[in-house]
Amino acid sequence: MGFLNNTTITVDAILTKRGRELLARGNNEFQVTKFALADDEVDYRLWDTSHPNGTNFYGAVIENMPLLEPVPDETQALKYKLISLPKETSRLPILDIAVPSLTFQQGGGNGDLLSPGTLNSTDADLGYTFLIHDTAVARLQIGQAAPGQTAPLVPVNLSSEEITNSQSVVGLTARVVPQTFTTPNKKKTQITVVGNQTGATQTITVTVNKTVLGSPASPVSS
Amino acid sequence: MALAGAYKLFDQENDVVKNIKATISSGIWSGGTGTLTTFFSQSANSSSAGKYYYDVYKTDPSSDTEAEVQFSIGYGHLDGSGSLGTVGGATGNRASAAIHAQLVNLLLPPNKDRFTYAGSVTSKHFFVLSLKRARMREKMDPGNWELRISGSVKNVGENIRLIDDSNSTTDPEAGIGGRVFNVVTGSITSGTTSINTAASSNPGGGYGLFYPDLGIVLLNADIVDASASISVNTTSNTDGGNVPAFFSSVKGGAYFQARREEKLSSTHYFVRAGNKEFNFSNNPTFFTASTGDFTQPTFFKDPKVYITTVGLFNNSNELLAVAKLSQPVLKSYSREALIKVKLDF
């Protein structure tokens, strides 16, 4: 009769850059109130249902892999969070934005409207959170407001610089309006759209090209 | 089906244990080793800075570009003897006077101008070892260091073995330099402290003073000179070469064992994932991008995910701390997970 393993898994945590910043500020700003779990580094295609040793070994390849150490950059951690859904869920919600990217010419009118849809579920009540990472490239305007009210849901991890330059709005649709700039000739950023009910996330690229004016016409010689 | 399912609030009463104090000790030298047996100085020590102190390395800095300073040694004299310069006379920086005044200012009260050792023995000069802060971090661990310097002392052997007497001192003197212990002859190599002669019984007083909170070992140059035959040069307005002489003696002893000590304050977060929680994933290999179907059909009604990372968040969903498991842990409807996350401050 062997002994049962009753040990708790114990791990050491490191502070992220944001955590260190809040801790250094004092004022009781460092307050851990919740947690999330993630499966970064795991590839579920390694799940082997044909393993000769049977069901207990389907995940053997994943379970025996070593993991990398944590890094203090909060934008590189917890990329793929574990979520709680009903047991009968057969398909995960997917966000469909229809366009993989947006490209504008400076001064190109009123921009484009983003109208995402949610497959396998719905975000019709609380709408979507639209987040543009750099407002120097483009800004967001609410197209159609969502019936329900909710604060912007930003599950993506942003760097300090991105937090400063980003903008988020909540609605069923949002208009992307390109900004003007003198340099460089082209600017790029990303828009992340998150379903406020499902958590489904999609990211598209936004590019704004600077308008190059033609050279003045040569004077007509008489 | 809201994303709130990605986060779970801590029960602050039952899941969070704050302010757990623990004293951590470890080897003090580079790489966490506890014993230093090789001692190197740098050619730059022969420059002007070398008149004041020598930096001591574990590896040869002339050949090892990653050599790190372990500690520094110096010589101080109340009157500046053993170094160039006199008051109102010969020019010179009076290096030994500067070192003496520096340590007196740091370690003694305002009305004292020299150190007093056990048995009320005073001395005008001393040798000093000052540990690099990066090595000792918070403090040296009293009762857990032994320095050998070449020389001879009765019944001890070839080298003089120096330790502190914290093991036999229940109420250490505490001055402006923090706690102070006597430096005595003895050894800790057997695992327990073995003092040869108590400081108060030593005719010349103790060998020196030990300030663990500052990482400073101060040795009475009179006693060390007599035992280690360093031939301390106390001639006025003369570069006596006392620092390199003491370095040679330390190098000759070829043994410095020490530990550092840190007091850590930790918070433990008990991360509890119930059987019905965290059984699905946003991982792109968990479902197909086109339809949202599971990549593994067997996951329908029996999803299996693996926990590799735990993130601690604030109310604004800002990631404040992150922990990684050593191996992925399976999570499913038939399994619960309890992970203790330890965060040190």
HADDOCK unambig.tbl for C-alpha pairs under 7 A between the chains (distance, minus, plus):
assign (segid A and resid 8 and name CA) (segid B and resid 338 and name CA) 6.20 0.50 0.50
assign (segid A and resid 8 and name CA) (segid B and resid 339 and name CA) 6.12 0.50 0.50
assign (segid A and resid 8 and name CA) (segid B and resid 340 and name CA) 6.73 0.50 0.50
assign (segid A and resid 9 and name CA) (segid B and resid 338 and name CA) 6.74 0.50 0.50
assign (segid A and resid 9 and name CA) (segid B and resid 339 and name CA) 4.90 0.50 0.50
assign (segid A and resid 9 and name CA) (segid B and resid 340 and name CA) 6.04 0.50 0.50
assign (segid A and resid 10 and name CA) (segid B and resid 339 and name CA) 5.84 0.50 0.50
assign (segid A and resid 10 and name CA) (segid B and resid 340 and name CA) 4.61 0.50 0.50
assign (segid A and resid 10 and name CA) (segid B and resid 341 and name CA) 5.91 0.50 0.50
assign (segid A and resid 11 and name CA) (segid B and resid 323 and name CA) 6.40 0.50 0.50
assign (segid A and resid 11 and name CA) (segid B and resid 324 and name CA) 6.88 0.50 0.50
assign (segid A and resid 11 and name CA) (segid B and resid 325 and name CA) 6.29 0.50 0.50
assign (segid A and resid 11 and name CA) (segid B and resid 340 and name CA) 6.25 0.50 0.50
assign (segid A and resid 11 and name CA) (segid B and resid 341 and name CA) 5.05 0.50 0.50
assign (segid A and resid 11 and name CA) (segid B and resid 342 and name CA) 6.13 0.50 0.50
assign (segid A and resid 12 and name CA) (segid B and resid 323 and name CA) 5.93 0.50 0.50
assign (segid A and resid 12 and name CA) (segid B and resid 341 and name CA) 5.74 0.50 0.50
assign (segid A and resid 12 and name CA) (segid B and resid 342 and name CA) 4.80 0.50 0.50
assign (segid A and resid 12 and name CA) (segid B and resid 343 and name CA) 6.09 0.50 0.50
assign (segid A and resid 13 and name CA) (segid B and resid 321 and name CA) 6.11 0.50 0.50
assign (segid A and resid 13 and name CA) (segid B and resid 322 and name CA) 5.23 0.50 0.50
assign (segid A and resid 13 and name CA) (segid B and resid 323 and name CA) 4.14 0.50 0.50
assign (segid A and resid 13 and name CA) (segid B and resid 341 and name CA) 6.18 0.50 0.50
assign (segid A and resid 13 and name CA) (segid B and resid 342 and name CA) 5.82 0.50 0.50
assign (segid A and resid 13 and name CA) (segid B and resid 343 and name CA) 5.13 0.50 0.50
assign (segid A and resid 14 and name CA) (segid B and resid 321 and name CA) 5.42 0.50 0.50
assign (segid A and resid 14 and name CA) (segid B and resid 322 and name CA) 5.57 0.50 0.50
assign (segid A and resid 14 and name CA) (segid B and resid 323 and name CA) 6.33 0.50 0.50
assign (segid A and resid 14 and name CA) (segid B and resid 343 and name CA) 6.70 0.50 0.50
assign (segid A and resid 15 and name CA) (segid B and resid 320 and name CA) 5.93 0.50 0.50
assign (segid A and resid 15 and name CA) (segid B and resid 321 and name CA) 4.22 0.50 0.50
assign (segid A and resid 15 and name CA) (segid B and resid 322 and name CA) 6.51 0.50 0.50
assign (segid A and resid 16 and name CA) (segid B and resid 319 and name CA) 6.98 0.50 0.50
assign (segid A and resid 16 and name CA) (segid B and resid 320 and name CA) 5.36 0.50 0.50
assign (segid A and resid 16 and name CA) (segid B and resid 321 and name CA) 5.13 0.50 0.50
assign (segid A and resid 16 and name CA) (segid B and resid 322 and name CA) 6.83 0.50 0.50
assign (segid A and resid 18 and name CA) (segid B and resid 320 and name CA) 5.88 0.50 0.50
assign (segid A and resid 19 and name CA) (segid B and resid 320 and name CA) 3.90 0.50 0.50
assign (segid A and resid 19 and name CA) (segid B and resid 321 and name CA) 6.18 0.50 0.50
assign (segid A and resid 31 and name CA) (segid B and resid 314 and name CA) 5.65 0.50 0.50
assign (segid A and resid 32 and name CA) (segid B and resid 312 and name CA) 6.11 0.50 0.50
assign (segid A and resid 32 and name CA) (segid B and resid 313 and name CA) 5.41 0.50 0.50
assign (segid A and resid 32 and name CA) (segid B and resid 314 and name CA) 4.74 0.50 0.50
assign (segid A and resid 33 and name CA) (segid B and resid 9 and name CA) 5.88 0.50 0.50
assign (segid A and resid 33 and name CA) (segid B and resid 10 and name CA) 5.71 0.50 0.50
assign (segid A and resid 33 and name CA) (segid B and resid 313 and name CA) 6.18 0.50 0.50
assign (segid A and resid 33 and name CA) (segid B and resid 314 and name CA) 5.11 0.50 0.50
assign (segid A and resid 33 and name CA) (segid B and resid 315 and name CA) 6.19 0.50 0.50
assign (segid A and resid 34 and name CA) (segid B and resid 7 and name CA) 6.32 0.50 0.50
assign (segid A and resid 34 and name CA) (segid B and resid 8 and name CA) 5.35 0.50 0.50
assign (segid A and resid 34 and name CA) (segid B and resid 9 and name CA) 4.10 0.50 0.50
assign (segid A and resid 34 and name CA) (segid B and resid 10 and name CA) 5.19 0.50 0.50
assign (segid A and resid 34 and name CA) (segid B and resid 312 and name CA) 6.09 0.50 0.50
assign (segid A and resid 34 and name CA) (segid B and resid 313 and name CA) 5.25 0.50 0.50
assign (segid A and resid 34 and name CA) (segid B and resid 314 and name CA) 6.27 0.50 0.50
assign (segid A and resid 35 and name CA) (segid B and resid 7 and name CA) 5.56 0.50 0.50
assign (segid A and resid 35 and name CA) (segid B and resid 8 and name CA) 5.50 0.50 0.50
assign (segid A and resid 35 and name CA) (segid B and resid 9 and name CA) 6.49 0.50 0.50
assign (segid A and resid 35 and name CA) (segid B and resid 311 and name CA) 5.50 0.50 0.50
assign (segid A and resid 35 and name CA) (segid B and resid 312 and name CA) 4.60 0.50 0.50
assign (segid A and resid 35 and name CA) (segid B and resid 313 and name CA) 5.62 0.50 0.50
assign (segid A and resid 36 and name CA) (segid B and resid 6 and name CA) 5.85 0.50 0.50
assign (segid A and resid 36 and name CA) (segid B and resid 7 and name CA) 4.79 0.50 0.50
assign (segid A and resid 36 and name CA) (segid B and resid 8 and name CA) 6.48 0.50 0.50
assign (segid A and resid 36 and name CA) (segid B and resid 310 and name CA) 6.02 0.50 0.50
assign (segid A and resid 36 and name CA) (segid B and resid 311 and name CA) 5.25 0.50 0.50
assign (segid A and resid 36 and name CA) (segid B and resid 312 and name CA) 6.75 0.50 0.50
assign (segid A and resid 37 and name CA) (segid B and resid 307 and name CA) 6.39 0.50 0.50
assign (segid A and resid 37 and name CA) (segid B and resid 309 and name CA) 5.78 0.50 0.50
assign (segid A and resid 37 and name CA) (segid B and resid 310 and name CA) 4.79 0.50 0.50
assign (segid A and resid 37 and name CA) (segid B and resid 311 and name CA) 6.26 0.50 0.50
assign (segid A and resid 38 and name CA) (segid B and resid 307 and name CA) 5.80 0.50 0.50
assign (segid A and resid 38 and name CA) (segid B and resid 308 and name CA) 6.08 0.50 0.50
assign (segid A and resid 38 and name CA) (segid B and resid 309 and name CA) 5.05 0.50 0.50
assign (segid A and resid 38 and name CA) (segid B and resid 310 and name CA) 6.45 0.50 0.50
assign (segid A and resid 39 and name CA) (segid B and resid 306 and name CA) 5.65 0.50 0.50
assign (segid A and resid 39 and name CA) (segid B and resid 307 and name CA) 5.06 0.50 0.50
assign (segid A and resid 39 and name CA) (segid B and resid 308 and name CA) 4.99 0.50 0.50
assign (segid A and resid 39 and name CA) (segid B and resid 309 and name CA) 6.30 0.50 0.50
assign (segid A and resid 40 and name CA) (segid B and resid 308 and name CA) 6.39 0.50 0.50
assign (segid A and resid 40 and name CA) (segid B and resid 309 and name CA) 6.96 0.50 0.50
assign (segid A and resid 43 and name CA) (segid B and resid 285 and name CA) 5.71 0.50 0.50
assign (segid A and resid 44 and name CA) (segid B and resid 285 and name CA) 5.47 0.50 0.50
assign (segid A and resid 44 and name CA) (segid B and resid 286 and name CA) 5.73 0.50 0.50
assign (segid A and resid 45 and name CA) (segid B and resid 285 and name CA) 6.47 0.50 0.50
assign (segid A and resid 62 and name CA) (segid B and resid 328 and name CA) 6.92 0.50 0.50
assign (segid A and resid 63 and name CA) (segid B and resid 327 and name CA) 6.44 0.50 0.50
assign (segid A and resid 63 and name CA) (segid B and resid 328 and name CA) 5.35 0.50 0.50
assign (segid A and resid 63 and name CA) (segid B and resid 329 and name CA) 6.77 0.50 0.50
assign (segid A and resid 64 and name CA) (segid B and resid 327 and name CA) 6.60 0.50 0.50
assign (segid A and resid 65 and name CA) (segid B and resid 327 and name CA) 6.30 0.50 0.50
assign (segid A and resid 66 and name CA) (segid B and resid 326 and name CA) 6.33 0.50 0.50
assign (segid A and resid 66 and name CA) (segid B and resid 327 and name CA) 5.48 0.50 0.50
assign (segid A and resid 67 and name CA) (segid B and resid 326 and name CA) 5.73 0.50 0.50
assign (segid A and resid 67 and name CA) (segid B and resid 327 and name CA) 5.87 0.50 0.50
assign (segid A and resid 69 and name CA) (segid B and resid 324 and name CA) 6.33 0.50 0.50
assign (segid A and resid 70 and name CA) (segid B and resid 322 and name CA) 6.61 0.50 0.50
assign (segid A and resid 70 and name CA) (segid B and resid 323 and name CA) 6.11 0.50 0.50
assign (segid A and resid 70 and name CA) (segid B and resid 324 and name CA) 5.67 0.50 0.50
assign (segid A and resid 74 and name CA) (segid B and resid 319 and name CA) 6.14 0.50 0.50
assign (segid A and resid 78 and name CA) (segid B and resid 309 and name CA) 6.68 0.50 0.50
assign (segid A and resid 78 and name CA) (segid B and resid 311 and name CA) 6.89 0.50 0.50
assign (segid A and resid 80 and name CA) (segid B and resid 281 and name CA) 6.77 0.50 0.50
assign (segid A and resid 80 and name CA) (segid B and resid 282 and name CA) 5.06 0.50 0.50
assign (segid A and resid 80 and name CA) (segid B and resid 283 and name CA) 4.92 0.50 0.50
assign (segid A and resid 81 and name CA) (segid B and resid 6 and name CA) 6.35 0.50 0.50
assign (segid A and resid 81 and name CA) (segid B and resid 281 and name CA) 5.97 0.50 0.50
assign (segid A and resid 81 and name CA) (segid B and resid 282 and name CA) 5.67 0.50 0.50
assign (segid A and resid 82 and name CA) (segid B and resid 6 and name CA) 6.00 0.50 0.50
assign (segid A and resid 82 and name CA) (segid B and resid 278 and name CA) 5.02 0.50 0.50
assign (segid A and resid 82 and name CA) (segid B and resid 279 and name CA) 6.65 0.50 0.50
assign (segid A and resid 82 and name CA) (segid B and resid 280 and name CA) 5.53 0.50 0.50
assign (segid A and resid 82 and name CA) (segid B and resid 281 and name CA) 4.31 0.50 0.50
assign (segid A and resid 82 and name CA) (segid B and resid 282 and name CA) 6.34 0.50 0.50
assign (segid A and resid 83 and name CA) (segid B and resid 5 and name CA) 5.14 0.50 0.50
assign (segid A and resid 83 and name CA) (segid B and resid 6 and name CA) 4.47 0.50 0.50
assign (segid A and resid 83 and name CA) (segid B and resid 278 and name CA) 4.60 0.50 0.50
assign (segid A and resid 83 and name CA) (segid B and resid 279 and name CA) 6.37 0.50 0.50
assign (segid A and resid 83 and name CA) (segid B and resid 280 and name CA) 5.11 0.50 0.50
assign (segid A and resid 83 and name CA) (segid B and resid 281 and name CA) 5.61 0.50 0.50
assign (segid A and resid 84 and name CA) (segid B and resid 5 and name CA) 4.76 0.50 0.50
assign (segid A and resid 84 and name CA) (segid B and resid 6 and name CA) 6.55 0.50 0.50
assign (segid A and resid 84 and name CA) (segid B and resid 277 and name CA) 4.91 0.50 0.50
assign (segid A and resid 84 and name CA) (segid B and resid 278 and name CA) 4.57 0.50 0.50
assign (segid A and resid 84 and name CA) (segid B and resid 279 and name CA) 5.88 0.50 0.50
assign (segid A and resid 84 and name CA) (segid B and resid 280 and name CA) 6.10 0.50 0.50
assign (segid A and resid 85 and name CA) (segid B and resid 1 and name CA) 5.81 0.50 0.50
assign (segid A and resid 85 and name CA) (segid B and resid 280 and name CA) 6.68 0.50 0.50
assign (segid A and resid 87 and name CA) (segid B and resid 301 and name CA) 5.48 0.50 0.50
assign (segid A and resid 88 and name CA) (segid B and resid 301 and name CA) 5.42 0.50 0.50
assign (segid A and resid 90 and name CA) (segid B and resid 293 and name CA) 6.69 0.50 0.50
assign (segid A and resid 90 and name CA) (segid B and resid 300 and name CA) 5.72 0.50 0.50
assign (segid A and resid 91 and name CA) (segid B and resid 292 and name CA) 4.87 0.50 0.50
assign (segid A and resid 91 and name CA) (segid B and resid 293 and name CA) 4.62 0.50 0.50
assign (segid A and resid 91 and name CA) (segid B and resid 294 and name CA) 6.52 0.50 0.50
assign (segid A and resid 92 and name CA) (segid B and resid 287 and name CA) 6.96 0.50 0.50
assign (segid A and resid 92 and name CA) (segid B and resid 292 and name CA) 4.75 0.50 0.50
assign (segid A and resid 92 and name CA) (segid B and resid 293 and name CA) 6.52 0.50 0.50
assign (segid A and resid 93 and name CA) (segid B and resid 292 and name CA) 6.24 0.50 0.50
assign (segid A and resid 94 and name CA) (segid B and resid 292 and name CA) 6.10 0.50 0.50
assign (segid A and resid 196 and name CA) (segid B and resid 2 and name CA) 6.80 0.50 0.50
assign (segid A and resid 196 and name CA) (segid B and resid 3 and name CA) 6.95 0.50 0.50
assign (segid A and resid 197 and name CA) (segid B and resid 1 and name CA) 6.17 0.50 0.50
assign (segid A and resid 197 and name CA) (segid B and resid 2 and name CA) 4.16 0.50 0.50
assign (segid A and resid 197 and name CA) (segid B and resid 3 and name CA) 6.22 0.50 0.50
assign (segid A and resid 198 and name CA) (segid B and resid 1 and name CA) 5.30 0.50 0.50
assign (segid A and resid 198 and name CA) (segid B and resid 2 and name CA) 4.67 0.50 0.50
assign (segid A and resid 198 and name CA) (segid B and resid 3 and name CA) 5.64 0.50 0.50
assign (segid A and resid 199 and name CA) (segid B and resid 2 and name CA) 6.12 0.50 0.50
assign (segid A and resid 199 and name CA) (segid B and resid 3 and name CA) 4.43 0.50 0.50
